[in-house]
Amino acid sequence: MHPFYSPEQIGLPMIQAEVFNVPHAELELAGRLHRPQGGARALAVISHGLESSKDSAKLTRLAASLADLGYLALRFDHAGCGDSPGDMSRTSLTSRRDEFLSAVKALRALGPDLPLVYMGSSFGGTVAALAGDIEPPVCSLHWSTPWDFEPLQELVHDPQGRPTLREMVRDIYYHDIEAVLARTARAFLVHGEKDEVVPVEQAVRAHQILPEPKGLLVLPGADHRLSKPEDQHQALTSSLAWVEQFVKPV
């Protein structure tokens, strides 16, 4: 029996998740697994933002909601974040993509024949797309996601109290993100109209590049974190409706 993670630790009573760590290279990444009441219909892997963690309230709600619909939903901490060991300063798109794929491998062992769903928040949304280019899911969700890192270089070069992300700067140029987008079908984008970190124009441009079927939800007045409960609720309900189109009933 796996130990249970206390929901009170993240202020979300009635939500329970098992400890489910992810082997990756020489590390073990901290993870939490939400199980459905009955048999699982699908697998879902969730990637947090650059400086966030698996314990993000909105990602925890999403994982719990997916479990309610019959998904095995895994949220995990990337290396150097949250409860996972590692060096945050060595973070890059490539390293996080590979960590995501390790999470997919670990979760897939629980249901080798079940369909995969990917979700990423902010930087995690880019990571999920890159992972999907190698190990395609049946569909994916990308909330507040950057697709063009050129306008964001100043944030990376001027860390303002966080680790200097030199490896990330070098690594970005190895990835043709627009080419990945052009190969990414069944993606659903959620973005705040007033996102102060990643301009909403990036979501609009990405949506233009994506092949059909695709979706875009722009939330009027919403910020990068989707801080307002009503924005999170709309993002959640619209995202669940999207994935349900591509996952067969039991």
N, C-alpha and C positions, 0 to 999 in steps of 0.2 A: 504494500500500500504506500502510495506517495504521501508525504506530509502535505498538509493544506496550508496555503498562504492566507494569512489573516486579512479579510477584506477591510477590517477597521484600520489597518495600517495605511490605506489609501483613501479612507473616508467614504467607502462605497459599501455600506452594509448590504447583506444578502448576496454578495458576489463572492464565490469561492473559486479558487484555481489551484491546481496541483503544481508543486515544484517539478519542473521538467527542463533540465539543463541540456545544453547543446554542445556536443564535442566539436571543437574546431581547432585544427592544427594542435598545438600544445596546450591550448586553453579549453576551459569549460565555460561557455557563456550561460549566464543566468536566464532562465526562462520560466514562464508560467503557462500552464495548459488548462484551457477551459473545455470541459467535456459535455456533450449533450446528454440528456436524460436517457435516451434510447440509443439505437444504433446510429453511427455517424453516416452522414450523406456526403460529406466533403471535408477537405482539409484547408485551413486558412492560416497563412503566416503573415505576421504584422511587424513592420519595421518602423521604429520611432525616428524622430528628427535628429539633427546634428548634435544638439546639446541636451536632448531629452532622455527619456528612459522608457522602459516597458511599463512603468507605473503611471504614465500619463492617464489622467482620469478619462479622457475621451476615448483613448485606445482600449482601456479596460472595459468601458461600456460597450464598445464595438465588439470586442472579443466575447463578452458575455452574451450580447445579442445574437451573435453568430452561433454560439453554442445553443441558445434557445431554439434556433432554427435547424439544429441538427449537425452543426459543424464542429470538428475538433479544431479549436482556435488557439494558436500559439503566439504569444507576444514575448519578446526576448530583448535583453540588453546587448547592444553591440559592444565590442571590446573597448575597455576604458570608460564605459558609461554605466550608470546605475550600480548594480551588484556584480557586474562582470569584471574580471581582471583584464589587464592590458593597458596600453599607452594611448590615450586619446590623441596625443600629438601626431601619432602615426596613422590617423584616420585618413582614408581616401575612398573614392567611389569604388575602386577595385577591391579594397579590403572589405568594405561593407557588403558589396555584392557577394563576395565569397563567403562571408559570414551568413548572409541570407540563404545562400545555397546549402550551407551546412545545416541550417535550421530546417529547410525543405527536406533534406535527406533524413534527418532525425524524425521529423513528423511523418514522413511518408512510410517509415517502417511500421507505423501503427495502422496504416491503411493503404497498402501498395496500389490498390486498384481505384482508390477514390479520387475524384477530381480535385485539382488544386485551385485555390483562390489566393491572390496576393494583395496586400494592402500596405501602403507606405504613407507616412505623414511627413510633409516638408522634404528634407533631404532623403528620408526613407522612401518617398515616392519615386525619386530618381533611381534609388537602389533597387526597388522592386521592379522597375522597368528593365534595368540592366540584367537582373537575375532572370526575368521572364524571356529575355532574348536568348538565354542559354537553356533554361528549363521552363518552357511555356506553361502558364496556367490557363484555365478555362476563361478567366476574366480577371481584371485587376482594378483596384481603387487607388487613387492618388489625390491626397488632400494637401492643399497649399504647397504644391511641389514646384521647385525651381527646375527649369529646363534649359536655361541659358545662364551660364555662370559668369560670363564676362561682366555684367553689371554688378555682380556680387563680390567681385575680387577685392574691393576695398574692405568689405567686412572680414574677409579671410586674412588679408595682410595686416589689418589693424585689429588684433584679437580682443582688445579691451577686457583683459582679465582672464581670458580663456587661453588654452595652449595654442601656440603658433602652429598653423596647419600647413606647413611647407610641403609635406608629402601630398596633401590634397591638391594644392596648387599645381604641382608637377604632374599629377596623375590625371587631372581633368582633361588635358589635351590628348590623352590616349583614347578618349571616348567620343564617338560621333553620336551625340544624343539624338539629333534630328533623324539620323538613319535608323536608330533604334525605335524611335516613335513611329516611323513609317512602316515598321514591321510589327507594331504592337496593336493587335486587334482586341476588341471587347474591353477597352479601357474606359473608366469613368473618372472624370476630373471634378474635384470640388475646390472652389477658390473663393476667398473673400474679396468683395469689390474694393475694399479699402485696405488690403494687405499691405502692411508697412515694410515688409521684408522682401517679399517676392511680388513684383507688380502683377496685377491681374492680366495684363497683356500677355504675359508668358503662358498662362493657361489658354487664352484665346488662340495664340499662335500654335501651341502644341495640339490643340483640338483640330485645327485646320490640317495639320500634318497627319494625324492619326487616321488609319483606315477604318471603314465601317465594319461592324457596328461600334459606335463610340458615343460617349455622353459628356456633357459639361453642365455643371451647376454652378452659377455665380451667385453668391449670397450677398444681397444688397447691404452695404454698410459693414460687412463682417471684416474682422482683422485676421492677421496671420494665424493666430492660435484658435480662431473660432471661439473666442472667449464667452460670447453670450450663449446661455443655455438653449435659446431658440435656434441659434445657428447650428449648434452641435446636433440638436434634435433633427433639423432638416437634413443636415449632412448624413446623419445616421440612417434615417428612414429611407432617403433616396438611394443611399449606397446599398442597403439591404435589398431594396426592390431591384436594383441593377443586378446583383449577383444571383438573385433567385431566378432570373431569366435563363441562366446558363447552367444551373445545377438541377439535375433531375430529382423529382420526389422519390422517396424510398418505395 
